[in-house]
Each structure stands twice: as structure tokens, then as C-alpha cells.
Amino acid sequence: MIAIHVVHRRLAELAEKAERLGGYDRLTADEMLEIFHCVQENARFVRRYDELRNLALVARAAGDREWEAEIRERIARMEVWTG
């Protein structure tokens, strides 16, 4: 099963609505603002996820298995965050 983050789900809903209406210009100002906020949240999520993955590599290279396990647990929690 693929976990879909709530942000991605909402972006999909808004994209489908825009398609039904005939374009993004048909969405309300609030919906366009919501798209903007979802894109920002997605960027923050991806940045944090990538930071943790890189940090896990550093922990592994340092031979600190406990630290690596802690980081990997945080990554795992992000991977199942579907809201």
C-alpha cells in the first residue's frame, strides 16, 4: 500500500477540481492560496526528509548505530504520516 500524504491528497483534489472546471483560473482565490500553501508544505516535508536521510548516512559512516536507528525511526514516522 502506498501512503499518500495529506498535502498530496489535497493537491490532487484541487487539481481534479480545476480540470473539471476547465482550468486553474476557475478556482477560487482561497483554493489557489491553498495550493500555494500545500506546495510550501511539500517543500518543507521533502527538505526535512532529505536532511534526515543524509544525517542517517553520516551516522552510519561514523559507526554510530544507535544514532542511525533513532534517525531511521524519525524517517519511518514521516513515511507513514498520512494525516
mmCIF file of the N, C-alpha and C atoms, coordinates in Angstrom:
data_MODEL
# 
_entry.id   MODEL 
# 
loop_
_atom_site.group_PDB 
_atom_site.id 
_atom_site.type_symbol 
_atom_site.label_atom_id 
_atom_site.label_alt_id 
_atom_site.label_comp_id 
_atom_site.label_asym_id 
_atom_site.label_entity_id 
_atom_site.label_seq_id 
_atom_site.pdbx_PDB_ins_code 
_atom_site.Cartn_x 
_atom_site.Cartn_y 
_atom_site.Cartn_z 
_atom_site.occupancy 
_atom_site.B_iso_or_equiv 
_atom_site.pdbx_formal_charge 
_atom_site.auth_seq_id 
_atom_site.auth_comp_id 
_atom_site.auth_asym_id 
_atom_site.auth_atom_id 
_atom_site.pdbx_PDB_model_num 
ATOM 1   N N  . MET A 1 1  ? 0.836   -1.172 0.000   1.00 0.00 ? 1  MET A N  1 
ATOM 2   C CA . MET A 1 1  ? 0.000   0.000  0.000   1.00 0.00 ? 1  MET A CA 1 
ATOM 3   C C  . MET A 1 1  ? 0.886   1.241  0.000   1.00 0.00 ? 1  MET A C  1 
ATOM 4   N N  . ILE A 1 2  ? 0.537   2.211  -0.798  1.00 0.00 ? 2  ILE A N  1 
ATOM 5   C CA . ILE A 1 2  ? 1.263   3.464  -0.851  1.00 0.00 ? 2  ILE A CA 1 
ATOM 6   C C  . ILE A 1 2  ? 0.563   4.462  0.058   1.00 0.00 ? 2  ILE A C  1 
ATOM 7   N N  . ALA A 1 3  ? 1.324   5.059  0.957   1.00 0.00 ? 3  ALA A N  1 
ATOM 8   C CA . ALA A 1 3  ? 0.770   6.085  1.844   1.00 0.00 ? 3  ALA A CA 1 
ATOM 9   C C  . ALA A 1 3  ? 0.808   7.426  1.114   1.00 0.00 ? 3  ALA A C  1 
ATOM 10  N N  . ILE A 1 4  ? -0.309  8.092  1.094   1.00 0.00 ? 4  ILE A N  1 
ATOM 11  C CA . ILE A 1 4  ? -0.401  9.395  0.451   1.00 0.00 ? 4  ILE A CA 1 
ATOM 12  C C  . ILE A 1 4  ? -0.475  10.461 1.535   1.00 0.00 ? 4  ILE A C  1 
ATOM 13  N N  . HIS A 1 5  ? 0.463   11.369 1.495   1.00 0.00 ? 5  HIS A N  1 
ATOM 14  C CA . HIS A 1 5  ? 0.497   12.466 2.467   1.00 0.00 ? 5  HIS A CA 1 
ATOM 15  C C  . HIS A 1 5  ? -0.739  13.343 2.250   1.00 0.00 ? 5  HIS A C  1 
ATOM 16  N N  . VAL A 1 6  ? -1.285  13.877 3.336   1.00 0.00 ? 6  VAL A N  1 
ATOM 17  C CA . VAL A 1 6  ? -2.498  14.696 3.237   1.00 0.00 ? 6  VAL A CA 1 
ATOM 18  C C  . VAL A 1 6  ? -2.316  15.886 2.300   1.00 0.00 ? 6  VAL A C  1 
ATOM 19  N N  . VAL A 1 7  ? -1.121  16.428 2.252   1.00 0.00 ? 7  VAL A N  1 
ATOM 20  C CA . VAL A 1 7  ? -0.845  17.559 1.359   1.00 0.00 ? 7  VAL A CA 1 
ATOM 21  C C  . VAL A 1 7  ? -0.989  17.133 -0.101  1.00 0.00 ? 7  VAL A C  1 
ATOM 22  N N  . HIS A 1 8  ? -0.442  15.973 -0.424  1.00 0.00 ? 8  HIS A N  1 
ATOM 23  C CA . HIS A 1 8  ? -0.521  15.488 -1.804  1.00 0.00 ? 8  HIS A CA 1 
ATOM 24  C C  . HIS A 1 8  ? -1.957  15.135 -2.183  1.00 0.00 ? 8  HIS A C  1 
ATOM 25  N N  . ARG A 1 9  ? -2.687  14.590 -1.222  1.00 0.00 ? 9  ARG A N  1 
ATOM 26  C CA . ARG A 1 9  ? -4.083  14.261 -1.477  1.00 0.00 ? 9  ARG A CA 1 
ATOM 27  C C  . ARG A 1 9  ? -4.881  15.528 -1.779  1.00 0.00 ? 9  ARG A C  1 
ATOM 28  N N  . ARG A 1 10 ? -4.658  16.579 -0.987  1.00 0.00 ? 10 ARG A N  1 
ATOM 29  C CA . ARG A 1 10 ? -5.395  17.832 -1.211  1.00 0.00 ? 10 ARG A CA 1 
ATOM 30  C C  . ARG A 1 10 ? -4.995  18.472 -2.531  1.00 0.00 ? 10 ARG A C  1 
ATOM 31  N N  . LEU A 1 11 ? -3.716  18.424 -2.876  1.00 0.00 ? 11 LEU A N  1 
ATOM 32  C CA . LEU A 1 11 ? -3.291  18.941 -4.176  1.00 0.00 ? 11 LEU A CA 1 
ATOM 33  C C  . LEU A 1 11 ? -3.981  18.202 -5.314  1.00 0.00 ? 11 LEU A C  1 
ATOM 34  N N  . ALA A 1 12 ? -4.104  16.887 -5.171  1.00 0.00 ? 12 ALA A N  1 
ATOM 35  C CA . ALA A 1 12 ? -4.788  16.099 -6.198  1.00 0.00 ? 12 ALA A CA 1 
ATOM 36  C C  . ALA A 1 12 ? -6.254  16.501 -6.305  1.00 0.00 ? 12 ALA A C  1 
ATOM 37  N N  . GLU A 1 13 ? -6.899  16.699 -5.158  1.00 0.00 ? 13 GLU A N  1 
ATOM 38  C CA . GLU A 1 13 ? -8.308  17.119 -5.175  1.00 0.00 ? 13 GLU A CA 1 
ATOM 39  C C  . GLU A 1 13 ? -8.479  18.455 -5.892  1.00 0.00 ? 13 GLU A C  1 
ATOM 40  N N  . LEU A 1 14 ? -7.602  19.393 -5.590  1.00 0.00 ? 14 LEU A N  1 
ATOM 41  C CA . LEU A 1 14 ? -7.704  20.706 -6.221  1.00 0.00 ? 14 LEU A CA 1 
ATOM 42  C C  . LEU A 1 14 ? -7.383  20.639 -7.716  1.00 0.00 ? 14 LEU A C  1 
ATOM 43  N N  . ALA A 1 15 ? -6.425  19.800 -8.080  1.00 0.00 ? 15 ALA A N  1 
ATOM 44  C CA . ALA A 1 15 ? -6.095  19.640 -9.497  1.00 0.00 ? 15 ALA A CA 1 
ATOM 45  C C  . ALA A 1 15 ? -7.269  19.029 -10.256 1.00 0.00 ? 15 ALA A C  1 
ATOM 46  N N  . GLU A 1 16 ? -7.921  18.027 -9.657  1.00 0.00 ? 16 GLU A N  1 
ATOM 47  C CA . GLU A 1 16 ? -9.090  17.418 -10.298 1.00 0.00 ? 16 GLU A CA 1 
ATOM 48  C C  . GLU A 1 16 ? -10.233 18.426 -10.432 1.00 0.00 ? 16 GLU A C  1 
ATOM 49  N N  . LYS A 1 17 ? -10.423 19.237 -9.413  1.00 0.00 ? 17 LYS A N  1 
ATOM 50  C CA . LYS A 1 17 ? -11.472 20.253 -9.483  1.00 0.00 ? 17 LYS A CA 1 
ATOM 51  C C  . LYS A 1 17 ? -11.165 21.258 -10.590 1.00 0.00 ? 17 LYS A C  1 
ATOM 52  N N  . ALA A 1 18 ? -9.923  21.682 -10.675 1.00 0.00 ? 18 ALA A N  1 
ATOM 53  C CA . ALA A 1 18 ? -9.530  22.627 -11.725 1.00 0.00 ? 18 ALA A CA 1 
ATOM 54  C C  . ALA A 1 18 ? -9.770  22.022 -13.105 1.00 0.00 ? 18 ALA A C  1 
ATOM 55  N N  . GLU A 1 19 ? -9.469  20.737 -13.250 1.00 0.00 ? 19 GLU A N  1 
ATOM 56  C CA . GLU A 1 19 ? -9.692  20.057 -14.525 1.00 0.00 ? 19 GLU A CA 1 
ATOM 57  C C  . GLU A 1 19 ? -11.186 20.024 -14.870 1.00 0.00 ? 19 GLU A C  1 
ATOM 58  N N  . ARG A 1 20 ? -12.015 19.697 -13.882 1.00 0.00 ? 20 ARG A N  1 
ATOM 59  C CA . ARG A 1 20 ? -13.467 19.667 -14.102 1.00 0.00 ? 20 ARG A CA 1 
ATOM 60  C C  . ARG A 1 20 ? -14.011 21.037 -14.502 1.00 0.00 ? 20 ARG A C  1 
ATOM 61  N N  . LEU A 1 21 ? -13.448 22.081 -13.889 1.00 0.00 ? 21 LEU A N  1 
ATOM 62  C CA . LEU A 1 21 ? -13.929 23.438 -14.144 1.00 0.00 ? 21 LEU A CA 1 
ATOM 63  C C  . LEU A 1 21 ? -13.361 24.060 -15.422 1.00 0.00 ? 21 LEU A C  1 
ATOM 64  N N  . GLY A 1 22 ? -12.315 23.452 -15.969 1.00 0.00 ? 22 GLY A N  1 
ATOM 65  C CA . GLY A 1 22 ? -11.738 23.974 -17.195 1.00 0.00 ? 22 GLY A CA 1 
ATOM 66  C C  . GLY A 1 22 ? -10.461 24.778 -17.017 1.00 0.00 ? 22 GLY A C  1 
ATOM 67  N N  . GLY A 1 23 ? -9.827  24.680 -15.864 1.00 0.00 ? 23 GLY A N  1 
ATOM 68  C CA . GLY A 1 23 ? -8.539  25.343 -15.660 1.00 0.00 ? 23 GLY A CA 1 
ATOM 69  C C  . GLY A 1 23 ? -8.364  25.878 -14.254 1.00 0.00 ? 23 GLY A C  1 
ATOM 70  N N  . TYR A 1 24 ? -7.109  26.104 -13.895 1.00 0.00 ? 24 TYR A N  1 
ATOM 71  C CA . TYR A 1 24 ? -6.799  26.611 -12.563 1.00 0.00 ? 24 TYR A CA 1 
ATOM 72  C C  . TYR A 1 24 ? -7.341  28.016 -12.352 1.00 0.00 ? 24 TYR A C  1 
ATOM 73  N N  . ASP A 1 25 ? -7.489  28.757 -13.426 1.00 0.00 ? 25 ASP A N  1 
ATOM 74  C CA . ASP A 1 25 ? -8.019  30.116 -13.306 1.00 0.00 ? 25 ASP A CA 1 
ATOM 75  C C  . ASP A 1 25 ? -9.475  30.118 -12.852 1.00 0.00 ? 25 ASP A C  1 
ATOM 76  N N  . ARG A 1 26 ? -10.121 28.954 -12.872 1.00 0.00 ? 26 ARG A N  1 
ATOM 77  C CA . ARG A 1 26 ? -11.517 28.842 -12.429 1.00 0.00 ? 26 ARG A CA 1 
ATOM 78  C C  . ARG A 1 26 ? -11.642 28.554 -10.932 1.00 0.00 ? 26 ARG A C  1 
ATOM 79  N N  . LEU A 1 27 ? -10.524 28.252 -10.273 1.00 0.00 ? 27 LEU A N  1 
ATOM 80  C CA . LEU A 1 27 ? -10.561 28.012 -8.836  1.00 0.00 ? 27 LEU A CA 1 
ATOM 81  C C  . LEU A 1 27 ? -10.715 29.342 -8.105  1.00 0.00 ? 27 LEU A C  1 
ATOM 82  N N  . THR A 1 28 ? -11.225 29.265 -6.896  1.00 0.00 ? 28 THR A N  1 
ATOM 83  C CA . THR A 1 28 ? -11.374 30.487 -6.101  1.00 0.00 ? 28 THR A CA 1 
ATOM 84  C C  . THR A 1 28 ? -10.001 30.954 -5.616  1.00 0.00 ? 28 THR A C  1 
ATOM 85  N N  . ALA A 1 29 ? -9.964  32.188 -5.160  1.00 0.00 ? 29 ALA A N  1 
ATOM 86  C CA . ALA A 1 29 ? -8.711  32.720 -4.609  1.00 0.00 ? 29 ALA A CA 1 
ATOM 87  C C  . ALA A 1 29 ? -8.270  31.900 -3.399  1.00 0.00 ? 29 ALA A C  1 
ATOM 88  N N  . ASP A 1 30 ? -9.225  31.483 -2.579  1.00 0.00 ? 30 ASP A N  1 
ATOM 89  C CA . ASP A 1 30 ? -8.886  30.652 -1.415  1.00 0.00 ? 30 ASP A CA 1 
ATOM 90  C C  . ASP A 1 30 ? -8.298  29.308 -1.835  1.00 0.00 ? 30 ASP A C  1 
ATOM 91  N N  . GLU A 1 31 ? -8.835  28.719 -2.880  1.00 0.00 ? 31 GLU A N  1 
ATOM 92  C CA . GLU A 1 31 ? -8.300  27.436 -3.362  1.00 0.00 ? 31 GLU A CA 1 
ATOM 93  C C  . GLU A 1 31 ? -6.902  27.608 -3.941  1.00 0.00 ? 31 GLU A C  1 
ATOM 94  N N  . MET A 1 32 ? -6.663  28.700 -4.633  1.00 0.00 ? 32 MET A N  1 
ATOM 95  C CA . MET A 1 32 ? -5.320  28.957 -5.166  1.00 0.00 ? 32 MET A CA 1 
ATOM 96  C C  . MET A 1 32 ? -4.332  29.189 -4.024  1.00 0.00 ? 32 MET A C  1 
ATOM 97  N N  . LEU A 1 33 ? -4.772  29.881 -2.993  1.00 0.00 ? 33 LEU A N  1 
ATOM 98  C CA . LEU A 1 33 ? -3.928  30.084 -1.815  1.00 0.00 ? 33 LEU A CA 1 
ATOM 99  C C  . LEU A 1 33 ? -3.633  28.746 -1.142  1.00 0.00 ? 33 LEU A C  1 
ATOM 100 N N  . GLU A 1 34 ? -4.627  27.883 -1.106  1.00 0.00 ? 34 GLU A N  1 
ATOM 101 C CA . GLU A 1 34 ? -4.431  26.552 -0.522  1.00 0.00 ? 34 GLU A CA 1 
ATOM 102 C C  . GLU A 1 34 ? -3.408  25.746 -1.321  1.00 0.00 ? 34 GLU A C  1 
ATOM 103 N N  . ILE A 1 35 ? -3.466  25.846 -2.643  1.00 0.00 ? 35 ILE A N  1 
ATOM 104 C CA . ILE A 1 35 ? -2.456  25.178 -3.476  1.00 0.00 ? 35 ILE A CA 1 
ATOM 105 C C  . ILE A 1 35 ? -1.068  25.691 -3.116  1.00 0.00 ? 35 ILE A C  1 
ATOM 106 N N  . PHE A 1 36 ? -0.936  26.999 -2.998  1.00 0.00 ? 36 PHE A N  1 
ATOM 107 C CA . PHE A 1 36 ? 0.344   27.607 -2.649  1.00 0.00 ? 36 PHE A CA 1 
ATOM 108 C C  . PHE A 1 36 ? 0.843   27.064 -1.303  1.00 0.00 ? 36 PHE A C  1 
ATOM 109 N N  . HIS A 1 37 ? -0.046  27.010 -0.317  1.00 0.00 ? 37 HIS A N  1 
ATOM 110 C CA . HIS A 1 37 ? 0.344   26.507 0.998   1.00 0.00 ? 37 HIS A CA 1 
ATOM 111 C C  . HIS A 1 37 ? 0.725   25.028 0.945   1.00 0.00 ? 37 HIS A C  1 
ATOM 112 N N  . CYS A 1 38 ? 0.006   24.247 0.160   1.00 0.00 ? 38 CYS A N  1 
ATOM 113 C CA . CYS A 1 38 ? 0.326   22.824 0.017   1.00 0.00 ? 38 CYS A CA 1 
ATOM 114 C C  . CYS A 1 38 ? 1.698   22.639 -0.624  1.00 0.00 ? 38 CYS A C  1 
ATOM 115 N N  . VAL A 1 39 ? 2.002   23.449 -1.618  1.00 0.00 ? 39 VAL A N  1 
ATOM 116 C CA . VAL A 1 39 ? 3.312   23.359 -2.280  1.00 0.00 ? 39 VAL A CA 1 
ATOM 117 C C  . VAL A 1 39 ? 4.420   23.737 -1.291  1.00 0.00 ? 39 VAL A C  1 
ATOM 118 N N  . GLN A 1 40 ? 4.185   24.769 -0.491  1.00 0.00 ? 40 GLN A N  1 
ATOM 119 C CA . GLN A 1 40 ? 5.171   25.146 0.521   1.00 0.00 ? 40 GLN A CA 1 
ATOM 120 C C  . GLN A 1 40 ? 5.376   24.026 1.543   1.00 0.00 ? 40 GLN A C  1 
ATOM 121 N N  . GLU A 1 41 ? 4.294   23.429 2.010   1.00 0.00 ? 41 GLU A N  1 
ATOM 122 C CA . GLU A 1 41 ? 4.385   22.341 2.981   1.00 0.00 ? 41 GLU A CA 1 
ATOM 123 C C  . GLU A 1 41 ? 5.111   21.138 2.374   1.00 0.00 ? 41 GLU A C  1 
ATOM 124 N N  . ASN A 1 42 ? 4.836   20.867 1.120   1.00 0.00 ? 42 ASN A N  1 
ATOM 125 C CA . ASN A 1 42 ? 5.519   19.776 0.442   1.00 0.00 ? 42 ASN A CA 1 
ATOM 126 C C  . ASN A 1 42 ? 7.024   20.041 0.402   1.00 0.00 ? 42 ASN A C  1 
ATOM 127 N N  . ALA A 1 43 ? 7.418   21.261 0.093   1.00 0.00 ? 43 ALA A N  1 
ATOM 128 C CA . ALA A 1 43 ? 8.844   21.604 0.044   1.00 0.00 ? 43 ALA A CA 1 
ATOM 129 C C  . ALA A 1 43 ? 9.494   21.413 1.415   1.00 0.00 ? 43 ALA A C  1 
ATOM 130 N N  . ARG A 1 44 ? 8.819   21.855 2.480   1.00 0.00 ? 44 ARG A N  1 
ATOM 131 C CA . ARG A 1 44 ? 9.354   21.670 3.839   1.00 0.00 ? 44 ARG A CA 1 
ATOM 132 C C  . ARG A 1 44 ? 9.474   20.191 4.184   1.00 0.00 ? 44 ARG A C  1 
ATOM 133 N N  . PHE A 1 45 ? 8.468   19.422 3.836   1.00 0.00 ? 45 PHE A N  1 
ATOM 134 C CA . PHE A 1 45 ? 8.460   17.992 4.126   1.00 0.00 ? 45 PHE A CA 1 
ATOM 135 C C  . PHE A 1 45 ? 9.623   17.290 3.410   1.00 0.00 ? 45 PHE A C  1 
ATOM 136 N N  . VAL A 1 46 ? 9.781   17.571 2.126   1.00 0.00 ? 46 VAL A N  1 
ATOM 137 C CA . VAL A 1 46 ? 10.846  16.937 1.343   1.00 0.00 ? 46 VAL A CA 1 
ATOM 138 C C  . VAL A 1 46 ? 12.215  17.358 1.861   1.00 0.00 ? 46 VAL A C  1 
ATOM 139 N N  . ARG A 1 47 ? 12.375  18.637 2.185   1.00 0.00 ? 47 ARG A N  1 
ATOM 140 C CA . ARG A 1 47 ? 13.653  19.126 2.707   1.00 0.00 ? 47 ARG A CA 1 
ATOM 141 C C  . ARG A 1 47 ? 14.002  18.406 4.014   1.00 0.00 ? 47 ARG A C  1 
ATOM 142 N N  . ARG A 1 48 ? 13.043  18.294 4.934   1.00 0.00 ? 48 ARG A N  1 
ATOM 143 C CA . ARG A 1 48 ? 13.304  17.627 6.206   1.00 0.00 ? 48 ARG A CA 1 
ATOM 144 C C  . ARG A 1 48 ? 13.591  16.142 6.000   1.00 0.00 ? 48 ARG A C  1 
ATOM 145 N N  . TYR A 1 49 ? 12.842  15.513 5.130   1.00 0.00 ? 49 TYR A N  1 
ATOM 146 C CA . TYR A 1 49 ? 13.055  14.090 4.825   1.00 0.00 ? 49 TYR A CA 1 
ATOM 147 C C  . TYR A 1 49 ? 14.470  13.869 4.278   1.00 0.00 ? 49 TYR A C  1 
ATOM 148 N N  . ASP A 1 50 ? 14.863  14.700 3.329   1.00 0.00 ? 50 ASP A N  1 
ATOM 149 C CA . ASP A 1 50 ? 16.208  14.575 2.752   1.00 0.00 ? 50 ASP A CA 1 
ATOM 150 C C  . ASP A 1 50 ? 17.301  14.852 3.783   1.00 0.00 ? 50 ASP A C  1 
ATOM 151 N N  . GLU A 1 51 ? 17.071  15.839 4.656   1.00 0.00 ? 51 GLU A N  1 
ATOM 152 C CA . GLU A 1 51 ? 18.037  16.125 5.721   1.00 0.00 ? 51 GLU A CA 1 
ATOM 153 C C  . GLU A 1 51 ? 18.227  14.906 6.618   1.00 0.00 ? 51 GLU A C  1 
ATOM 154 N N  . LEU A 1 52 ? 17.133  14.277 6.996   1.00 0.00 ? 52 LEU A N  1 
ATOM 155 C CA . LEU A 1 52 ? 17.216  13.098 7.862   1.00 0.00 ? 52 LEU A CA 1 
ATOM 156 C C  . LEU A 1 52 ? 17.920  11.938 7.168   1.00 0.00 ? 52 LEU A C  1 
ATOM 157 N N  . ARG A 1 53 ? 17.615  11.736 5.903   1.00 0.00 ? 53 ARG A N  1 
ATOM 158 C CA . ARG A 1 53 ? 18.294  10.648 5.171   1.00 0.00 ? 53 ARG A CA 1 
ATOM 159 C C  . ARG A 1 53 ? 19.794  10.890 5.092   1.00 0.00 ? 53 ARG A C  1 
ATOM 160 N N  . ASN A 1 54 ? 20.184  12.129 4.836   1.00 0.00 ? 54 ASN A N  1 
ATOM 161 C CA . ASN A 1 54 ? 21.609  12.455 4.788   1.00 0.00 ? 54 ASN A CA 1 
ATOM 162 C C  . ASN A 1 54 ? 22.252  12.306 6.161   1.00 0.00 ? 54 ASN A C  1 
ATOM 163 N N  . LEU A 1 55 ? 21.539  12.710 7.194   1.00 0.00 ? 55 LEU A N  1 
ATOM 164 C CA . LEU A 1 55 ? 22.052  12.570 8.551   1.00 0.00 ? 55 LEU A CA 1 
ATOM 165 C C  . LEU A 1 55 ? 22.217  11.098 8.918   1.00 0.00 ? 55 LEU A C  1 
ATOM 166 N N  . ALA A 1 56 ? 21.309  10.255 8.469   1.00 0.00 ? 56 ALA A N  1 
ATOM 167 C CA . ALA A 1 56 ? 21.436  8.812  8.712   1.00 0.00 ? 56 ALA A CA 1 
ATOM 168 C C  . ALA A 1 56 ? 22.702  8.268  8.057   1.00 0.00 ? 56 ALA A C  1 
ATOM 169 N N  . LEU A 1 57 ? 23.028  8.775  6.886   1.00 0.00 ? 57 LEU A N  1 
ATOM 170 C CA . LEU A 1 57 ? 24.264  8.352  6.224   1.00 0.00 ? 57 LEU A CA 1 
ATOM 171 C C  . LEU A 1 57 ? 25.491  8.782  7.025   1.00 0.00 ? 57 LEU A C  1 
ATOM 172 N N  . VAL A 1 58 ? 25.446  9.980  7.590   1.00 0.00 ? 58 VAL A N  1 
ATOM 173 C CA . VAL A 1 58 ? 26.547  10.463 8.424   1.00 0.00 ? 58 VAL A CA 1 
ATOM 174 C C  . VAL A 1 58 ? 26.683  9.575  9.658   1.00 0.00 ? 58 VAL A C  1 
ATOM 175 N N  . ALA A 1 59 ? 25.561  9.253  10.295  1.00 0.00 ? 59 ALA A N  1 
ATOM 176 C CA . ALA A 1 59 ? 25.595  8.394  11.477  1.00 0.00 ? 59 ALA A CA 1 
ATOM 177 C C  . ALA A 1 59 ? 26.178  7.031  11.128  1.00 0.00 ? 59 ALA A C  1 
ATOM 178 N N  . ARG A 1 60 ? 25.796  6.495  9.983   1.00 0.00 ? 60 ARG A N  1 
ATOM 179 C CA . ARG A 1 60 ? 26.313  5.195  9.551   1.00 0.00 ? 60 ARG A CA 1 
ATOM 180 C C  . ARG A 1 60 ? 27.812  5.265  9.295   1.00 0.00 ? 60 ARG A C  1 
ATOM 181 N N  . ALA A 1 61 ? 28.239  6.326  8.613   1.00 0.00 ? 61 ALA A N  1 
ATOM 182 C CA . ALA A 1 61 ? 29.667  6.487  8.326   1.00 0.00 ? 61 ALA A CA 1 
ATOM 183 C C  . ALA A 1 61 ? 30.477  6.648  9.611   1.00 0.00 ? 61 ALA A C  1 
ATOM 184 N N  . ALA A 1 62 ? 29.857  7.259  10.630  1.00 0.00 ? 62 ALA A N  1 
ATOM 185 C CA . ALA A 1 62 ? 30.521  7.447  11.910  1.00 0.00 ? 62 ALA A CA 1 
ATOM 186 C C  . ALA A 1 62 ? 30.492  6.172  12.754  1.00 0.00 ? 62 ALA A C  1 
ATOM 187 N N  . GLY A 1 63 ? 29.718  5.185  12.313  1.00 0.00 ? 63 GLY A N  1 
ATOM 188 C CA . GLY A 1 63 ? 29.626  3.937  13.048  1.00 0.00 ? 63 GLY A CA 1 
ATOM 189 C C  . GLY A 1 63 ? 28.732  4.007  14.269  1.00 0.00 ? 63 GLY A C  1 
ATOM 190 N N  . ASP A 1 64 ? 27.915  5.024  14.340  1.00 0.00 ? 64 ASP A N  1 
ATOM 191 C CA . ASP A 1 64 ? 27.017  5.198  15.489  1.00 0.00 ? 64 ASP A CA 1 
ATOM 192 C C  . ASP A 1 64 ? 25.656  4.578  15.161  1.00 0.00 ? 64 ASP A C  1 
ATOM 193 N N  . ARG A 1 65 ? 25.523  3.296  15.426  1.00 0.00 ? 65 ARG A N  1 
ATOM 194 C CA . ARG A 1 65 ? 24.310  2.555  15.071  1.00 0.00 ? 65 ARG A CA 1 
ATOM 195 C C  . ARG A 1 65 ? 23.083  3.023  15.860  1.00 0.00 ? 65 ARG A C  1 
ATOM 196 N N  . GLU A 1 66 ? 23.282  3.420  17.107  1.00 0.00 ? 66 GLU A N  1 
ATOM 197 C CA . GLU A 1 66 ? 22.155  3.889  17.920  1.00 0.00 ? 66 GLU A CA 1 
ATOM 198 C C  . GLU A 1 66 ? 21.592  5.180  17.338  1.00 0.00 ? 66 GLU A C  1 
ATOM 199 N N  . TRP A 1 67 ? 22.476  6.111  17.008  1.00 0.00 ? 67 TRP A N  1 
ATOM 200 C CA . TRP A 1 67 ? 22.053  7.387  16.419  1.00 0.00 ? 67 TRP A CA 1 
ATOM 201 C C  . TRP A 1 67 ? 21.370  7.135  15.075  1.00 0.00 ? 67 TRP A C  1 
ATOM 202 N N  . GLU A 1 68 ? 21.965  6.253  14.277  1.00 0.00 ? 68 GLU A N  1 
ATOM 203 C CA . GLU A 1 68 ? 21.372  5.931  12.979  1.00 0.00 ? 68 GLU A CA 1 
ATOM 204 C C  . GLU A 1 68 ? 19.968  5.355  13.153  1.00 0.00 ? 68 GLU A C  1 
ATOM 205 N N  . ALA A 1 69 ? 19.797  4.469  14.128  1.00 0.00 ? 69 ALA A N  1 
ATOM 206 C CA . ALA A 1 69 ? 18.481  3.865  14.370  1.00 0.00 ? 69 ALA A CA 1 
ATOM 207 C C  . ALA A 1 69 ? 17.460  4.926  14.774  1.00 0.00 ? 69 ALA A C  1 
ATOM 208 N N  . GLU A 1 70 ? 17.882  5.881  15.608  1.00 0.00 ? 70 GLU A N  1 
ATOM 209 C CA . GLU A 1 70 ? 16.980  6.963  16.012  1.00 0.00 ? 70 GLU A CA 1 
ATOM 210 C C  . GLU A 1 70 ? 16.543  7.784  14.799  1.00 0.00 ? 70 GLU A C  1 
ATOM 211 N N  . ILE A 1 71 ? 17.487  8.082  13.945  1.00 0.00 ? 71 ILE A N  1 
ATOM 212 C CA . ILE A 1 71 ? 17.169  8.873  12.753  1.00 0.00 ? 71 ILE A CA 1 
ATOM 213 C C  . ILE A 1 71 ? 16.257  8.089  11.825  1.00 0.00 ? 71 ILE A C  1 
ATOM 214 N N  . ARG A 1 72 ? 16.548  6.827  11.643  1.00 0.00 ? 72 ARG A N  1 
ATOM 215 C CA . ARG A 1 72 ? 15.717  5.991  10.767  1.00 0.00 ? 72 ARG A CA 1 
ATOM 216 C C  . ARG A 1 72 ? 14.290  5.857  11.306  1.00 0.00 ? 72 ARG A C  1 
ATOM 217 N N  . GLU A 1 73 ? 14.132  5.860  12.615  1.00 0.00 ? 73 GLU A N  1 
ATOM 218 C CA . GLU A 1 73 ? 12.788  5.826  13.219  1.00 0.00 ? 73 GLU A CA 1 
ATOM 219 C C  . GLU A 1 73 ? 12.037  7.109  12.878  1.00 0.00 ? 73 GLU A C  1 
ATOM 220 N N  . ARG A 1 74 ? 12.723  8.239  12.936  1.00 0.00 ? 74 ARG A N  1 
ATOM 221 C CA . ARG A 1 74 ? 12.087  9.507  12.569  1.00 0.00 ? 74 ARG A CA 1 
ATOM 222 C C  . ARG A 1 74 ? 11.694  9.505  11.094  1.00 0.00 ? 74 ARG A C  1 
ATOM 223 N N  . ILE A 1 75 ? 12.547  8.935  10.260  1.00 0.00 ? 75 ILE A N  1 
ATOM 224 C CA . ILE A 1 75 ? 12.228  8.820  8.826   1.00 0.00 ? 75 ILE A CA 1 
ATOM 225 C C  . ILE A 1 75 ? 10.994  7.935  8.644   1.00 0.00 ? 75 ILE A C  1 
ATOM 226 N N  . ALA A 1 76 ? 10.956  6.821  9.338   1.00 0.00 ? 76 ALA A N  1 
ATOM 227 C CA . ALA A 1 76 ? 9.824   5.892  9.227   1.00 0.00 ? 76 ALA A CA 1 
ATOM 228 C C  . ALA A 1 76 ? 8.514   6.573  9.616   1.00 0.00 ? 76 ALA A C  1 
ATOM 229 N N  . ARG A 1 77 ? 8.559   7.392  10.670  1.00 0.00 ? 77 ARG A N  1 
ATOM 230 C CA . ARG A 1 77 ? 7.346   8.107  11.084  1.00 0.00 ? 77 ARG A CA 1 
ATOM 231 C C  . ARG A 1 77 ? 6.902   9.091  10.007  1.00 0.00 ? 77 ARG A C  1 
ATOM 232 N N  . MET A 1 78 ? 7.842   9.707  9.326   1.00 0.00 ? 78 MET A N  1 
ATOM 233 C CA . MET A 1 78 ? 7.477   10.614 8.238   1.00 0.00 ? 78 MET A CA 1 
ATOM 234 C C  . MET A 1 78 ? 6.855   9.850  7.071   1.00 0.00 ? 78 MET A C  1 
ATOM 235 N N  . GLU A 1 79 ? 7.357   8.661  6.809   1.00 0.00 ? 79 GLU A N  1 
ATOM 236 C CA . GLU A 1 79 ? 6.890   7.889  5.657   1.00 0.00 ? 79 GLU A CA 1 
ATOM 237 C C  . GLU A 1 79 ? 5.455   7.401  5.816   1.00 0.00 ? 79 GLU A C  1 
ATOM 238 N N  . VAL A 1 80 ? 4.974   7.319  7.040   1.00 0.00 ? 80 VAL A N  1 
ATOM 239 C CA . VAL A 1 80 ? 3.599   6.871  7.252   1.00 0.00 ? 80 VAL A CA 1 
ATOM 240 C C  . VAL A 1 80 ? 2.677   8.004  7.653   1.00 0.00 ? 80 VAL A C  1 
ATOM 241 N N  . TRP A 1 81 ? 3.174   9.232  7.641   1.00 0.00 ? 81 TRP A N  1 
ATOM 242 C CA . TRP A 1 81 ? 2.363   10.388 8.009   1.00 0.00 ? 81 TRP A CA 1 
ATOM 243 C C  . TRP A 1 81 ? 1.374   10.686 6.899   1.00 0.00 ? 81 TRP A C  1 
ATOM 244 N N  . THR A 1 82 ? 0.162   10.213 7.075   1.00 0.00 ? 82 THR A N  1 
ATOM 245 C CA . THR A 1 82 ? -0.860  10.412 6.063   1.00 0.00 ? 82 THR A CA 1 
ATOM 246 C C  . THR A 1 82 ? -2.021  11.241 6.592   1.00 0.00 ? 82 THR A C  1 
ATOM 247 N N  . GLY A 1 83 ? -1.934  11.634 7.845   1.00 0.00 ? 83 GLY A N  1 
ATOM 248 C CA . GLY A 1 83 ? -2.934  12.535 8.407   1.00 0.00 ? 83 GLY A CA 1 
ATOM 249 C C  . GLY A 1 83 ? -4.204  11.929 8.832   1.00 0.00 ? 83 GLY A C  1 
# 
